[in-house]
Amino acid sequence: MTTETTPARVTVGTGDPVLRVRDLQVSYGTPNGDVPAVDHVSFSLQPGQRLGLIGESGSGKTTMATALMRLTRPPGRIVGGEVLLGETDMLKLDEKGLREVRLRDIALVPQGAMNSLNPVMRIGNQMADAIEAHEGRAARKGMEERISAQLARVGLPPTVARRYPHELSGGMKQRAVMAISTVLNPKVIIADEPTSALDVVVQRQVMQTLGRLQEGIGSAVVLIGHDMGLIAQFADLIGVMYAGRLVEIGPVDEMLTDPRHPYTRLLIDSLPKLTAKGKLVGIPGLPPALLNLPQGCAFNPRCPYAFDRCHQDVPAVQQLAPDRRAACHLYPANPALPALPASVQMDAATPLELTGPAMEGQEEVAG
């Protein structure tokens, strides 16, 4: 019996970022007005770096992933911003330019493998189509060997090339999608919940496969998911999204031990703990309707730290450290997120009114 281990991490580049997202905005048109699904999001990734994006359903994670690939479909539309691959702005490319960039420079590992694979084409033919679309008929020479080698990279035998998608298990389908997405060694991989609907053992295998692929080609990865534990084991950086905004981003270890945004703190506190028995703790209330966001900070109805300014002004994203950013009115007056009093009852209907040292200087900041 062989034991599968996690391979050593690839060195993260220190030069120019391979991906720069600046002020990205995506909205959905509705009869009642535009819904801001992605609201002024900015971040950058170095070659080999891994970013994990987390947040509740409806926070804008998948919408942002499709926008990075220029796959947004009506009624959604990209309202503004930049998505720079090197010096190429994805948002300014025509259809011909997009076909050249996708798969070659940036690739998507979609959420539903079965819905992404052509049910009437063999896996090998789908991989060959992807290669020929970029390299032409000259790529046919040695195609079979190339496909077999790519399947081996994701832990699949060469015989899978002759199979149809319905003949594969869930985990095999997901790895086949990874093989197709990375066959041209893209610089950036967008993985949108690649382990959804898979059991825990298969989830681990799929994530190890994604890690090996990324390390083999030195690409940057944006991993989208709900599983904080899975994200924390895979990512270098964690970005937290809420109501379409990137409310906090930073190195994974610092985010887990020293979160700066109240929403990040509550997400971490809601995780089950092996050492603690009893009732599970959730985040009170529900995410707001994007068409009718509360005034001020979108998180204020659920935030135990909310004070007057939170109900009036939308917090700007602040640089708290060279690699830490958060959008919260608690800063810069506080060096870190204040501790919650033990007596606080997490009731969204009655947000906590903090006074004393935690709020010192807030009136001056507000002014």
MOMOMO-V134469 format. One record per residue. N is the residue number from 1. PSI is psi in whole degrees, -180 to 180 (none if undefined). D_LAST is the distance of its C-alpha to the last C-alpha in Angstrom with 2 decimals. Layout:
BEGIN
N:PSI:D_LAST
N:PSI:D_LAST
END
This chain:
BEGIN
1:135:65.88
2:147:63.11
3:125:59.63
4:128:56.81
5:159:54.19
6:123:50.88
7:162:51.52
8:145:49.67
9:143:46.37
10:148:46.51
11:131:44.77
12:131:41.39
13:155:41.33
14:4:39.07
15:-141:39.54
16:141:38.05
17:146:36.74
18:-25:39.31
19:127:36.74
20:119:33.36
21:123:31.40
22:116:28.61
23:42:26.30
24:133:29.14
25:128:28.89
26:135:31.66
27:159:31.97
28:127:34.80
29:133:35.97
30:163:36.81
31:-23:38.09
32:3:34.75
33:176:32.66
34:138:31.63
35:118:30.59
36:92:28.26
37:-32:30.26
38:121:28.85
39:95:25.32
40:57:24.43
41:134:26.19
42:138:26.79
43:169:28.94
44:157:32.00
45:138:35.22
46:159:37.74
47:132:41.49
48:-4:42.54
49:149:39.08
50:122:38.58
51:126:35.44
52:126:35.45
53:125:33.32
54:165:32.89
55:163:31.35
56:163:32.69
57:136:34.98
58:6:33.28
59:-11:30.40
60:8:31.72
61:-54:33.71
62:-36:37.05
63:-40:35.61
64:-39:34.06
65:-45:37.42
66:-32:39.35
67:-37:36.93
68:-31:37.47
69:-2:41.19
70:44:40.82
71:13:42.49
72:131:40.07
73:152:42.26
74:144:41.75
75:8:39.92
76:151:37.55
77:146:36.51
78:116:34.51
79:-35:31.89
80:175:30.61
81:-173:30.10
82:144:32.65
83:98:35.01
84:119:36.62
85:101:39.84
86:-118:40.32
87:5:39.96
88:122:41.05
89:111:38.54
90:-31:39.89
91:-9:38.18
92:-1:40.22
93:146:43.62
94:180:46.38
95:-39:48.55
96:-43:51.01
97:-38:48.33
98:-42:46.83
99:-33:50.31
100:-34:50.74
101:-41:47.44
102:140:47.55
103:-43:49.56
104:-46:50.10
105:-33:46.51
106:135:44.47
107:150:45.99
108:128:45.04
109:102:46.48
110:168:46.00
111:-44:45.47
112:102:48.84
113:-43:51.69
114:-35:54.40
115:-12:52.57
116:-23:52.08
117:144:55.69
118:117:58.42
119:-16:60.71
120:13:63.85
121:141:63.52
122:154:64.38
123:-43:61.62
124:-39:63.39
125:-35:63.66
126:-37:59.94
127:-40:59.24
128:-39:61.83
129:-43:60.24
130:-41:56.88
131:-47:58.59
132:-32:60.82
133:-27:57.99
134:-32:56.54
135:-5:59.64
136:-175:62.37
137:-21:65.90
138:-23:66.45
139:-10:64.42
140:-28:67.19
141:122:69.18
142:15:68.42
143:-43:66.13
144:-43:67.63
145:-38:67.12
146:-41:63.54
147:-43:62.75
148:-41:64.46
149:-39:62.47
150:-39:59.16
151:-38:60.13
152:-33:61.02
153:-29:57.52
154:13:56.13
155:26:58.95
156:143:61.11
157:159:64.86
158:-26:66.31
159:-20:67.95
160:-27:64.59
161:-26:64.87
162:-1:67.74
163:156:65.98
164:157:64.14
165:-38:60.68
166:-12:62.15
167:1:64.38
168:151:61.48
169:172:59.55
170:-45:55.80
171:-37:55.07
172:-39:57.62
173:-43:56.13
174:-38:52.66
175:-32:54.17
176:-40:56.17
177:-42:52.99
178:-39:51.53
179:-44:54.76
180:-44:54.53
181:-31:50.82
182:14:51.31
183:-23:54.82
184:16:53.59
185:62:51.33
186:157:47.96
187:-27:45.11
188:133:42.63
189:125:43.50
190:113:41.39
191:108:42.60
192:98:41.47
193:60:42.29
194:-12:45.73
195:10:46.76
196:142:46.12
197:15:49.20
198:150:50.87
199:169:51.95
200:-42:50.46
201:-45:53.33
202:-35:53.25
203:-46:49.47
204:-44:49.95
205:-42:52.71
206:-42:50.72
207:-37:47.72
208:-38:50.11
209:-45:51.71
210:-41:48.42
211:-43:47.62
212:-41:51.03
213:-48:50.79
214:-41:47.43
215:-34:48.70
216:-32:51.92
217:-4:50.35
218:26:47.15
219:163:44.88
220:152:41.24
221:135:40.68
222:111:38.04
223:124:39.05
224:134:37.69
225:176:38.33
226:-18:37.48
227:102:39.26
228:-38:36.83
229:-44:39.85
230:-44:41.60
231:-44:38.55
232:-34:37.91
233:-24:41.55
234:-38:41.59
235:158:38.30
236:-38:36.76
237:150:33.29
238:131:31.78
239:134:29.40
240:123:27.98
241:142:27.58
242:125:26.07
243:42:26.15
244:-6:27.00
245:148:24.30
246:98:24.95
247:-20:22.39
248:146:23.81
249:142:26.56
250:175:28.27
251:144:31.66
252:-45:33.55
253:-42:34.12
254:-37:30.50
255:-37:29.38
256:-34:31.96
257:-23:31.40
258:63:27.66
259:146:25.89
260:-25:22.13
261:138:21.43
262:-36:22.22
263:-41:24.63
264:-43:26.52
265:-44:26.84
266:-34:28.29
267:-46:30.61
268:-42:32.04
269:-24:32.42
270:-9:34.33
271:139:37.02
272:145:40.33
273:134:41.28
274:-30:44.90
275:-11:44.27
276:126:42.61
277:155:44.68
278:-161:43.69
279:137:41.53
280:145:39.49
281:125:35.73
282:176:34.08
283:126:30.61
284:151:30.12
285:-169:30.00
286:156:30.63
287:149:28.82
288:157:27.40
289:126:29.46
290:-22:28.21
291:-16:29.06
292:64:26.77
293:146:23.76
294:155:21.27
295:145:17.96
296:-141:15.26
297:131:16.85
298:-21:20.63
299:-5:21.32
300:-33:19.22
301:-20:22.37
302:-4:24.22
303:125:21.67
304:-10:22.17
305:-2:18.77
306:135:16.80
307:-175:13.93
308:-46:11.93
309:-31:9.67
310:-25:13.11
311:1:14.55
312:-45:12.24
313:140:11.51
314:124:14.33
315:137:13.70
316:153:14.80
317:125:17.74
318:143:17.00
319:105:19.84
320:-25:20.12
321:170:23.55
322:-33:26.16
323:23:27.44
324:131:24.67
325:145:22.01
326:150:20.02
327:92:17.61
328:140:15.53
329:-8:11.98
330:-15:13.69
331:149:13.64
332:10:13.30
333:-28:12.51
334:140:16.07
335:-21:19.22
336:175:20.93
337:122:20.95
338:153:21.17
339:145:24.53
340:134:25.11
341:143:26.64
342:-23:30.34
343:-4:30.22
344:128:27.96
345:121:29.97
346:81:29.13
347:114:29.04
348:-25:27.07
349:-22:27.31
350:80:25.38
351:148:22.54
352:136:21.83
353:105:19.08
354:141:18.38
355:171:17.58
356:-153:18.33
357:-36:18.28
358:-29:17.42
359:4:13.96
360:133:13.30
361:-6:10.09
362:-36:8.56
363:-38:6.21
364:-40:5.12
365:-44:5.39
366:-33:3.78
367:none:0.00
END
